[in-house]
């Protein structure tokens, strides 16, 4: 059998290491920057979108973002600099930290020399004061005669405005956990701010880049090292477990390298997908995180879809530049799917008639082994889901020299768009079937039943005032009622 065998220096998986993670653990990754420099230091499946946003908001200095050996990414900094809500929180946090660091010196200058915060740029960042003034969020009030009052006002503004940054973070991360990082405990009282300042000053080096956040300082290294580390720590602080690991990490270069080599070594490649035994969102994430320089060589993605599978497959083609053919297969018997048979038949046709020599099979079902066995001259690469593909099948693939990978492991945070599109598509489909209403006919019937007579002008005014603005009222049980505007 002419199958694809790994041709890079990494040791291929064996039957003894079938479920060994392909990406390094946090403890392994933590030593990487000492060996490598620049962007290469982070080429281990780690992602930095989440920690870069948090770093920006808590006020981590710009020079950290500009340093390619540091985790926070400059591209995120530039993006958030254009967001007024994010800028306000950032500069409020910068000033709060500056005051906490230099409280004694600033307080003495205010008491003894009658100086204001604006007159001591060596202690209070003037750029942050200026930016807040431009954004209409100045915290300095004439009634604030004590330095503690300024801190209280900063805390109040952060508390009032932090929810404006909620849309910066994806729905799969608990916003309340993020929000609490910015809220100083007891921060609206002088006693509370004093206690928080004492904790910060005693443990300053434990804080991320020495910027103030609300947490119990612990010796856990840089909590803003990777998205995975941060998310896991964040949830653990709330006695919770973060389980969406594919949202905060990507597969290793080893996995992607094998996929790229497989495509490069092919004359003509195609992807065949068993939609019954695959996840559309995970597959979408997979293709979104593969370099189009390589995937552009794929002639098409062929979806073999049973009528009972997820409707999200209908919109997959919007999220990949590879041509998609969607084959919907009816059932002869309600309890018997014909997907496997049609998939095998079509793949044979592609091989013998269209000269496709290489197939990427996306399925966690063992039935596709019949296809592999029936095409001895073709090359195969298999994409499966970790929990759905059994160890026997994985062992058979390894022993046959066929490379496989888990689509679960590809970075999936950017697959939220296809999820939302699929969800709204189904909602509109349901509404189209559940709600059949023509408001003009409704008004005509009401006028006939009540024997109310209206001129054309009166009818138009009534329509614009009471019917055009009607909306939905939803009770706690989810029941919907249409209400007219009265």
N, C-alpha and C positions, 0 to 999 in steps of 0.2 A: 504493500500500500504506500503510495507516495504522499506521505503526510508531512506536516510542518513541524520541524524540530527547532527549539530555541538555538539561536546562533550568536548570542552575545555571551560575554564572559561570566555573568552571574550564573550561579548554580541553579538549574531548573528545579521546580518542585518535585518531590518524590512522594511515594505513597505514605511515607512516615511523616511528611510535613504538609499534608493537603490543606490544612486549615491554619497554617502559620500565617500571621498577619504580614502583609507585604511592605507596610510602612513602618518606620522605626518607632519605638515607644518614645514617650516624652523624655525619659531618662537617657535614652540613646541619642535622641535628637539634640539634647542640651549640650552635648560635647562637640557638635558639628562645627559651630563658628570658630572654634579654636584651630580646626584643621583646614577650613576653607575660608575664602574671603569673598566679598561681594555677593551678588545674587546667587552664586553657586551654593552658598552656605544654607540656603533655604529650599533647595530643590529636593525635598524629601516628602512631598505630599502635604506639607503644611499650608494652611491658609491664614490670612492676616486681615481680612476685611473687618471682622468684628472688633479685634483688638485695636485696629487703627482708628476706628470710629470712637471707641472709648478713650483712647489716648488723646485724640484731638479734643474731645469734650472736656476731659479733666484738666487740660492745659499743658500737656507734655510739650516741651520746647520744639520749635520748628527744626532745629539742628538735628534732633533725634530722627525725625522723618527723612531728613536729607542724607543721613548716614546710611548707606546701603547695607551695612553690617548690623543694623538695628531692625527689629521686627516691624514697627509701624511704617506704613507705606506712604510715600509722598503723593502718590496719585489720589489717595483718599483725602489727604490734607487739602490738596487743591480743590477737590470736589466740595468739601464741607466749608471751605472758605467762602464759597458763593452762597451759602445757606445762612440767612440772617439769624434764624433761631439757634442754629448750631454755634455761630460766632458769639452770640450773647452768652450762652452757657459756658463756652470756652473761656472767655475773658473774665467772667464772674469767678470761675474756678481758679484762674491764674491769680487774680487779686486776693481771693480768699487764702490761697496757699502762701502767697507773699506776706500777707499780714500775719498768718500763723507762724511763719518762719522768723519773722523780724518783729514780733509783737512788742517786745520790751523796748527796742530801739525806736520804733515808730511811736509808741505810747509816750516815751520820754520826750521826743521831739514835739509832740502835740501839746504835752502838759507844760514843759519848761520853756520851749521856744515859740509856742503858739503857731507851729507850722501845720499846714493842711496836707492831705494826702497828695495833692497836686504838686507840692513843693519839695518832694523828696523822691525823685526818680531813681535814686540809687537803692531805695528800699521798696518802692511801690511802682510797678511798671506803668510808665506814662502812656505807652502805646495801648495798653488795655483800657485805661481810663478814657483815652481819646476815642477808641473804637466803640465803647459802650455809649458814649455821648452821641456819636454819630448814629448809632442804631436805636437811640431813644430809650436806653435802659440804664441810665446813670443811677447809682445807688447812693451817691453822696447827698445828704440832706443837711440843711442848716441846723436842724434840731438834734442832729447826731453829734453830741459834744464829747462823747467817749469813743475810743477805738472799738470797744465791744459793740457799740451801737451800729457801727459800720458793718461789722461781721454779721450781726443780726439782720440788717437790711439786705446784705448779699444773700444770706440764707433764705430770706423771704422771697427774693426775686428768683432764685434758683428753684425753690419749691413751686412757685407760681408758673414758671416757664419751662420746666424740664419736660413736661408732657408734649410740648411743641416739637420735641426731638423724637417722639415715639416712632414716627414714620420713617426714621433713618434706619430702624432695626427691623429685621424680618419677623414674621408672625411666629416662626418656630422657636424663637428665644423668648423666655418669660420677661416681658417688659418690666414688671414690678421688681424683679431681681436687679435689672439694670438701673432702674430709677433710684432704688435705695442707695446705690453707691454715691449719689450726689446729695443726699439729704443728711445733713449733720444732726445727730441725735441731740434733742434739746436745743437745737440751733436757733430757736426764737427767744431764748432767754440768756441772760448774761452768765448764769451759772452753767447752763448747758454748753455754751460756747467755750467756757473756761475748761470744763472737763474734757471736751473733745480736743482742745488745743494741747492739754497736758499729755493725752494719749499719743497724739501726733508727734509732739516734740520728743517724747521718750523713745519712740519707735520710728523715727523719720526715715531711716535707711531701709526699712522694710516696706515702705509705701512705693508703689510703682513710679519710678523716676522721681521719687520724693514729692510727688504731688498728692495733695490730700484727697482721700476718698473715705467713705463710711464703711469700715470693715474692722474686724479684729485682727490686728497685725500679727502675722505669722511668718516663720522662716520657710517659705515655699518657693523662693527664687522669684524671678520676674513673672508676675501673674499675667502680664501682657506679652508673653513670649510667643504663643501661637493661639489661634482661635480655639483649638481643641483643649489646650491646658486651661485657658480662661473660662470656657464654658463649663468644664467639669468642676473647676474650683468654685465658680459662681453658684452652681446648683448645690454643691456640697455644703456651702455656707448656709443654705436654707434647708438642710436635711433632705435634699432632693437629688435625683440622679439624672444627668443629661445623657440621653440615649441616641440623639440624632447625630451620630458621629460623622456620617457622610456629608452633613451640612458644614462641617468645620475641618474637613481634611479631604485630600484627593489621593488617588492611587499613586504608587511609586513610579519613578522613571523606568524601572524595570518592566512593569506591566505595559506602560505606554510604548516603550521601545519595542517590545515584542509585537504589539499590534501594528506599529508603523512598519516594522520589518516585514511582517506578513503581507501587508498591503503593497509595499514597495516591490516585493519579490513576485507579485502576481502579474499575470498578463491582463486579466480582467477579473475584478472581484465584485461580489454581490453580498448583501446581507439578507438573510431569510429569518423572519421572526414568527415564532409560534405565540400568537397573542394570548392564547389561553394560559400559557405557562410563563408569561413575562410581565413585567411591570412597565407601563408606558412612561411613567415619570422617571424611573431609574434609567431606562434606555435613553430618554431625552437628555438626562444629565450626562450620560456617558458620551453621547455624540457632541454635546456642547463643550465638553472638556477634552476633546481630541482635536489636534491641529488639522485645520481644513486643508493645509498643504498636502496632507496624506489622505484624508478621507475623500478628497475630491476625485481620487482615482477609483472610488467605489461607483459602479455603474448605477446601482439603485438599491433601495431598501424595499423589500417585498413583505408586506404584512399579511399574514394568513389569520384572518379574524373570524371567530365564531360569532353568531348573532347574540350570544349571551355574555360576551366579554365586555370590558370597560369601554365606554364611549370615548374616552380620552384618545384612543388610537386614531379617531377621526381627524384630530387636529395636530397630530405629530408632525406632519409635513411643514407646518408653519414654523417649526423650531429647528429645522435642519436644512442645509442647502443641498443635501444629497436628494436626488429624485425619489419620491415615495410612491409605490403602487399599493393600494389598499384593496385586498381581495376579501369580500365578505362571503362566508360560506354558510349556506342554509343546512339544516339538519334533516336527514331523511327520517330518522327516529329521534324523538325528543331527548332520549338519554344517550345518544351516540353521536359524538363529534366526528367530523370528517377532516379536521384541520391537518392531522398528521399525514393522511393519505394525499391530500392536495398539495401539501408542502413538499413532500417527497417527489411527487410527479412533476411539479413545476421546477424544482431544483434540477432534476434530470433533464428537463427540457432546456433550461438555461445552459447547462453544461454541454449537451450534445448539439443543440441548434444555435445557441448564441455565444459559444466559446467562452463561457465563464469557467475559469479554472480554479478559482479560489472562493470559498464560501465562509462567511462569518455567520454562524448559527446562534440565534438568541433564543434560548429555551432552557428551562430547568427540568424538562421531562426526558426520560431515558429513551423515549420512542425514536428520537432523531438518530440513534445509532444505526437503525436500518438504512437511513439515507447515507450515512458515512460508509457503511459496508457496501452499498450498491454503486458507489462511485469511486473505485480504487485509484483512478488517475487524478482525482481532484484533491485539493488541499483544503484543510479545515482549521478554523479557530472557533472556539465555543465560548459564549458569554452566558453565565448562569447567575442565579441568585443564591447567596450563601446558604440560606436555611432551607431551600427547596430542592437542591441537588444532592442526592445521596452519596455516601462515601464510595460505594461500589462503582458508580458511574464516573466519579472523579478518578478513581484508581485506574479504571479502564482507559480513560483519556490519557493519563500520564504514561501508562505502559505502552500505549500506541503512539506516543510521541506527539500527541495533539495538545497544543497549548490552550489553556482555558483561564478565564479570569472572572471575577465577581463584579457585576454591574452595581452591586450595593456600595462598592468602595469608591466609586467616582464621586467627586465633589458635586453635591446635589442642591446646594443652597440656591443656585440660579434656576432650578426647575420649578420655582414657585409660580412663574408666569403661566406655564402650561397647566398647572393644577387649577389656578384661578380661571383660566379660559375654559377648561373642561367643566368646572363647577358651574360657571355662569351659563355655559351652553346647555347643561342639563336643567338648570333653573328656568331658563327661557322656554325650553322644550316642555317642561311641566306646566308652566303658566299658559302656554299656547293651548294645551289640552284642557286645563282646568278652568280657564277664564275665557269665555266667549261672550263679549259684550260690545254692543255698538251704542254709544251714548246718544247719537242722534235718534235712533229707533227708540231708545229708552225715554227720551224726552217727548217724542211724538206719542208714545203710548200713555205717558203720564198726562199729557194735555187732553187726549181723548177720554181717558178714564175720569178725569176731574171736570171735564167740560170747561176748562179754562181757555179763554181766547186771548191770544197775543198777536201783536203786529210783528212784522219781520224784525223791526228794530228792537222791540221788547224781548223777542225770543233771543236775539243775538246778545243783548245785554245780560239776560238771565243765564245764558250758556257760559258767557265769559266770567261771570261773577260766581256762579255756584257749581257748575259742572266741570269746567276746564281745569279748575284747581283741586278737584277731588283727589283724595289719597287713601292710603291704607292705614287701618288701625289694627294692631296686633296685640292680643292679650297674652298673659303669662304662659298659657298652654300652647301658644303658637297659632291659635285660631285667628283668621283674617276677616276683617269686615271693611267694606268700601264705604267711606264717608264722603258726603258732599260738603263743600265749603259753604258754611252758613254764617 
